[in-house]
Amino acid sequence: MDIYDFFNSPDVAEYCQSTGKTFNALESAVMISQSYIRTLAEKHAAYRTILAEYPDMESPKILRRGSVSSVHKALKSVLAHEERVLEKFLTPETGAIYQLRIKYRNYDNDSTGLFTSYERALSDALELSKRNENIRRLEIYKHYPDSENRIEADISLSGKIMDIKDYGVALKNFEKEFMYDCYHCLDQYIDVPVPFKRGDLVELDDRGYRWWQGNVFVLSDPYRKDHTKLLIEGDICDMNPIFFFEREGLLYCDWGFFYPDLRYCRRELEGEKRILKYLGHFKKDEMCVSSLLKFQKYLFTDKILNELKHDHDLNWELNEL
């Protein structure tokens, strides 16, 4: 198995390879679980490869949780659970309904109705994706009315199941705590070398896109603090970079994402997002704050001029004078 086949970022995969980084059973399982470019079936096959070829190990202590004594045992339990959930998700049941939700590039999601079977929901989803290039991801939920129980599946635009999550359907009460620990094995903080530095312009592809933040960012810090301590006690929530993003002409600072998903942004930015390029130079100490503010003023002026240029009422009045 080539673990780099499961990396969402080609830049991070290439950099890890160049450093000679190797991944043990736990690290490989985490990277596989975070992959959104591989199908659920491919991820399950990779878990089986870990069980067959990688030495078993104990996971480090997770912050607020104990360690897992056997990564192999945890993976076997995850596999068995997800296969049971998948079978239940695909099987029509009296009273259960399927809901299709669409993830778009310029806003979060939309619901297109309810269906009696997964096949009908999927058929409708694929038909919609053919007609709308702005769709970036599909989700199908299986609901059980009169309860909060449901199963959620991420679906690719080609109709493949990419991930599945169980919310109270396939687990008995006595299993919940045990499975919680098993899934925490896949939420372990791991050390993934990345080439990024403070001030780098990076992006996520469409599948990792967050509509309110866009998908282009300037890194303030590629890693969270206390890196050594996190290797012992951290979980995947600590694998988030701190970054700046632009929205409606304003700059915001936030943290989030799985940092190994990032890649260099090599394209030319347009409109107000151009400020991110100059912010990156500023964060790298390649530009002073006065120059940054001048570029911001220029971009704001350019926006106003462009709006006036496309103001049809104003142009009509000017032509009448």
C-alpha positions as CSV (number, residue, x, y, z in Angstrom):
1,M,0.0,0.0,0.0
2,D,1.3,3.5,-0.9
3,I,0.0,5.7,1.9
4,Y,0.5,8.8,-0.3
5,D,-2.3,7.6,-2.5
6,F,-4.6,8.7,0.3
7,F,-3.2,12.2,0.8
8,N,-5.6,15.0,-0.2
9,S,-2.7,17.4,-0.9
10,P,-0.1,16.5,-3.6
11,D,2.2,19.1,-2.2
12,V,2.2,17.6,1.3
13,A,2.6,14.1,-0.2
14,E,5.6,15.2,-2.3
15,Y,7.2,16.9,0.7
16,C,6.8,13.9,3.0
17,Q,8.3,11.7,0.4
18,S,11.3,14.0,0.1
19,T,11.9,14.0,3.8
20,G,11.8,10.2,4.0
21,K,8.9,10.2,6.4
22,T,7.5,6.8,7.2
23,F,4.0,6.1,8.7
24,N,3.3,3.5,11.3
25,A,0.0,1.7,11.7
26,L,-1.6,4.5,13.7
27,E,-0.4,7.3,11.5
28,S,-1.4,5.5,8.3
29,A,-4.9,4.9,9.8
30,V,-5.3,8.5,10.6
31,M,-4.3,9.7,7.1
32,I,-6.6,7.1,5.5
33,S,-9.5,8.1,7.6
34,Q,-9.0,11.8,6.6
35,S,-8.9,11.1,2.9
36,Y,-11.7,12.6,0.9
37,I,-10.2,11.6,-2.5
38,R,-10.6,7.8,-1.9
39,T,-13.9,6.0,-1.6
40,L,-15.1,4.2,1.5
41,A,-14.4,0.9,-0.1
42,E,-10.8,1.9,-0.9
43,K,-10.3,3.1,2.7
44,H,-11.7,-0.2,4.1
45,A,-9.3,-2.1,1.9
46,A,-6.4,0.0,3.2
47,Y,-7.4,-0.6,6.8
48,R,-7.2,-4.3,6.0
49,T,-3.7,-3.9,4.6
50,I,-2.7,-2.3,7.9
51,L,-4.1,-5.3,9.8
52,A,-2.2,-7.7,7.5
53,E,1.1,-5.9,7.0
54,Y,1.8,-3.3,9.8
55,P,2.9,-4.2,13.3
56,D,0.3,-3.6,16.0
57,M,0.9,-0.9,18.5
58,E,-0.6,1.0,21.4
59,S,-1.8,4.5,20.7
60,P,-0.3,7.4,22.7
61,K,-2.5,8.9,25.4
62,I,-5.1,11.2,23.9
63,L,-5.9,14.4,25.7
64,R,-9.0,13.8,27.8
65,R,-9.0,10.1,26.9
66,G,-6.9,7.1,27.7
67,S,-4.7,5.3,25.2
68,V,-5.9,2.4,23.0
69,S,-4.0,-0.8,23.8
70,S,-4.3,-2.2,20.2
71,V,-4.6,-0.2,17.0
72,H,-5.4,-3.4,15.2
73,K,-8.3,-4.2,17.5
74,A,-9.6,-0.6,17.1
75,L,-9.4,-0.8,13.3
76,K,-11.2,-4.2,13.3
77,S,-14.0,-2.7,15.3
78,V,-14.2,0.4,13.1
79,L,-14.4,-1.9,10.0
80,A,-17.1,-4.1,11.4
81,H,-19.1,-1.2,12.5
82,E,-18.9,0.8,9.3
83,E,-19.8,-2.3,7.2
84,R,-22.8,-2.9,9.4
85,V,-23.8,0.8,9.0
86,L,-23.3,0.7,5.3
87,E,-25.5,-2.4,4.9
88,K,-28.3,-0.8,7.0
89,F,-28.0,2.5,5.1
90,L,-28.5,0.8,1.7
91,T,-31.4,-1.4,2.8
92,P,-34.9,0.2,2.5
93,E,-36.8,0.0,5.8
94,T,-40.5,0.6,6.5
95,G,-40.8,4.2,7.9
96,A,-37.3,5.2,7.1
97,I,-36.7,8.1,4.6
98,Y,-33.7,9.3,2.6
99,Q,-32.9,13.0,2.3
100,L,-30.6,14.5,-0.4
101,R,-28.5,17.5,0.5
102,I,-26.4,19.4,-1.9
103,K,-23.1,21.2,-1.1
104,Y,-22.5,24.2,-3.4
105,R,-19.3,26.2,-3.9
106,N,-20.8,29.6,-3.0
107,Y,-23.0,28.6,-0.1
108,D,-23.4,25.7,2.3
109,N,-26.2,23.3,1.4
110,D,-29.6,22.8,0.1
111,S,-32.2,20.0,0.4
112,T,-34.0,18.7,-2.6
113,G,-36.6,16.5,-1.0
114,L,-37.3,13.1,0.5
115,F,-37.1,9.6,-1.1
116,T,-38.1,6.0,-0.2
117,S,-34.8,4.4,-1.2
118,Y,-31.2,5.2,-1.5
119,E,-31.3,4.4,-5.3
120,R,-33.9,7.0,-5.9
121,A,-32.1,9.7,-3.9
122,L,-28.8,8.9,-5.7
123,S,-30.4,9.0,-9.1
124,D,-31.9,12.4,-8.4
125,A,-28.5,13.6,-7.0
126,L,-26.6,12.5,-10.1
127,E,-29.1,14.1,-12.4
128,L,-28.7,17.4,-10.5
129,S,-24.9,17.3,-10.6
130,K,-25.0,16.9,-14.4
131,R,-27.0,20.1,-14.7
132,N,-25.2,22.3,-12.2
133,E,-21.4,22.7,-12.3
134,N,-21.5,24.7,-9.0
135,I,-22.2,21.5,-7.0
136,R,-19.1,20.3,-5.2
137,R,-20.4,17.5,-3.0
138,L,-23.5,15.4,-2.3
139,E,-24.8,14.0,1.0
140,I,-27.6,11.5,1.5
141,Y,-29.1,11.1,5.0
142,K,-31.3,8.1,6.1
143,H,-33.7,9.4,8.7
144,Y,-35.8,7.4,11.2
145,P,-38.9,9.6,11.9
146,D,-39.9,10.3,15.5
147,S,-36.2,9.9,16.6
148,E,-32.9,11.8,16.2
149,N,-31.3,8.6,14.8
150,R,-29.8,8.9,11.3
151,I,-27.1,7.7,9.0
152,E,-25.2,10.2,6.9
153,A,-23.2,9.4,3.7
154,D,-20.9,11.6,1.7
155,I,-21.3,10.9,-2.0
156,S,-19.0,11.8,-4.9
157,L,-20.3,13.4,-8.0
158,S,-19.8,10.1,-9.7
159,G,-22.0,8.4,-7.2
160,K,-19.4,6.6,-5.0
161,I,-19.9,6.5,-1.2
162,M,-16.9,8.3,0.2
163,D,-17.7,8.2,3.9
164,I,-20.4,7.2,6.3
165,K,-21.4,8.2,9.8
166,D,-23.8,6.6,12.2
167,Y,-25.8,8.7,14.6
168,G,-27.5,6.2,17.0
169,V,-28.7,3.6,14.5
170,A,-26.3,0.7,14.5
171,L,-24.9,0.9,18.0
172,K,-26.3,-0.6,21.1
173,N,-25.8,1.4,24.3
174,F,-23.2,-0.8,25.8
175,E,-21.1,-0.5,22.5
176,K,-21.0,3.3,22.4
177,E,-18.2,3.9,24.8
178,F,-16.1,1.2,23.3
179,M,-16.6,2.5,19.7
180,Y,-15.9,6.0,21.0
181,D,-12.4,4.9,22.0
182,C,-11.9,3.0,18.7
183,Y,-12.8,6.1,16.6
184,H,-10.5,8.2,18.9
185,C,-7.7,6.1,17.5
186,L,-8.4,7.8,14.2
187,D,-8.5,11.2,15.8
188,Q,-5.0,11.0,17.2
189,Y,-2.6,13.9,16.6
190,I,0.2,12.8,14.3
191,D,3.3,14.5,13.0
192,V,3.0,15.2,9.3
193,P,5.8,17.3,7.8
194,V,4.6,20.1,5.5
195,P,6.5,22.5,3.4
196,F,4.5,25.6,4.4
197,K,5.7,28.6,6.3
198,R,4.2,31.7,7.8
199,G,2.9,34.0,5.1
200,D,2.5,31.2,2.5
201,L,-0.6,31.5,0.2
202,V,-2.4,28.1,0.4
203,E,-5.7,26.7,-0.6
204,L,-8.0,23.7,-0.3
205,D,-9.6,22.0,-3.3
206,D,-13.3,22.1,-3.8
207,R,-14.0,19.0,-1.6
208,G,-12.4,20.7,1.4
209,Y,-14.0,24.0,0.7
210,R,-15.8,26.0,3.4
211,W,-18.2,28.4,1.9
212,W,-18.0,31.1,4.5
213,Q,-14.2,31.2,4.4
214,G,-13.6,30.5,0.8
215,N,-10.7,28.2,0.0
216,V,-7.7,30.5,-0.2
217,F,-5.7,31.5,2.9
218,V,-2.6,33.1,4.2
219,L,-0.9,31.1,6.9
220,S,-0.2,32.7,10.2
221,D,1.0,29.5,11.8
222,P,1.1,26.1,10.0
223,Y,1.0,24.3,13.3
224,R,-0.7,24.8,16.7
225,K,1.6,25.6,19.6
226,D,3.3,23.1,22.0
227,H,4.1,20.7,19.1
228,T,6.0,18.2,21.2
229,K,3.3,18.0,23.9
230,L,0.6,17.5,21.2
231,L,2.5,14.4,19.9
232,I,1.8,12.9,23.4
233,E,-1.6,14.2,24.3
234,G,-3.2,16.0,21.3
235,D,-6.0,14.9,19.1
236,I,-6.9,15.7,15.5
237,C,-8.6,19.0,16.6
238,D,-5.0,20.2,17.2
239,M,-4.0,19.6,13.6
240,N,-5.4,23.0,12.6
241,P,-3.4,25.9,11.2
242,I,-4.1,29.5,12.0
243,F,-4.8,31.5,8.9
244,F,-6.3,34.7,7.4
245,F,-9.0,34.7,4.8
246,E,-10.9,37.4,2.9
247,R,-14.7,37.8,2.9
248,E,-16.7,40.7,1.4
249,G,-13.6,42.9,1.4
250,L,-12.6,42.3,5.0
251,L,-9.8,40.2,6.4
252,Y,-10.4,37.6,9.2
253,C,-8.2,35.4,11.3
254,D,-9.4,31.9,12.2
255,W,-8.2,28.4,12.7
256,G,-9.5,25.1,11.3
257,F,-9.0,22.3,8.7
258,F,-6.7,19.3,8.8
259,Y,-3.5,21.0,7.9
260,P,-2.1,18.2,5.7
261,D,-5.0,18.9,3.3
262,L,-3.5,22.3,2.3
263,R,-1.7,22.9,-0.9
264,Y,0.1,25.9,-2.4
265,C,-2.1,28.4,-4.2
266,R,-0.5,28.9,-7.6
267,R,-3.3,30.6,-9.5
268,E,-3.8,34.3,-9.9
269,L,-6.4,35.7,-7.5
270,E,-9.1,38.0,-8.6
271,G,-11.1,40.8,-7.1
272,E,-10.7,41.6,-3.4
273,K,-9.0,38.2,-2.8
274,R,-5.9,39.8,-4.3
275,I,-5.2,41.4,-0.9
276,L,-4.2,37.9,0.4
277,K,-1.2,37.9,-1.9
278,Y,0.1,41.2,-0.4
279,L,-0.8,40.1,3.2
280,G,1.4,37.0,2.6
281,H,4.3,39.3,1.7
282,F,3.7,41.3,4.8
283,K,3.6,38.3,7.1
284,K,6.9,37.2,5.6
285,D,8.4,40.6,6.4
286,E,8.8,41.3,2.7
287,M,6.5,44.4,2.8
288,C,5.9,47.1,5.4
289,V,2.5,47.9,6.8
290,S,2.2,51.2,4.9
291,S,2.7,49.4,1.6
292,L,0.1,46.8,2.5
293,L,-2.4,49.6,3.3
294,K,-1.6,51.3,0.0
295,F,-2.4,48.0,-1.9
296,Q,-5.6,47.7,0.1
297,K,-6.6,51.2,-0.9
298,Y,-5.8,50.5,-4.5
299,L,-7.9,47.3,-4.5
300,F,-10.8,49.1,-2.8
301,T,-10.6,51.9,-5.4
302,D,-10.4,49.3,-8.2
303,K,-13.6,47.6,-6.9
304,I,-15.5,50.9,-6.8
305,L,-14.4,51.8,-10.4
306,N,-15.4,48.4,-11.6
307,E,-18.8,48.7,-10.0
308,L,-19.3,52.1,-11.6
309,K,-18.2,50.8,-15.0
310,H,-20.9,48.2,-14.8
311,D,-23.6,50.5,-13.5
312,H,-26.1,50.4,-16.4
313,D,-28.2,53.3,-15.1
314,L,-25.1,55.5,-14.6
315,N,-23.8,54.6,-18.1
316,W,-27.2,55.4,-19.7
317,E,-27.3,58.8,-18.0
318,L,-23.8,59.6,-19.1
319,N,-24.6,58.7,-22.7
320,E,-27.6,61.0,-22.6
321,L,-25.6,64.0,-21.6
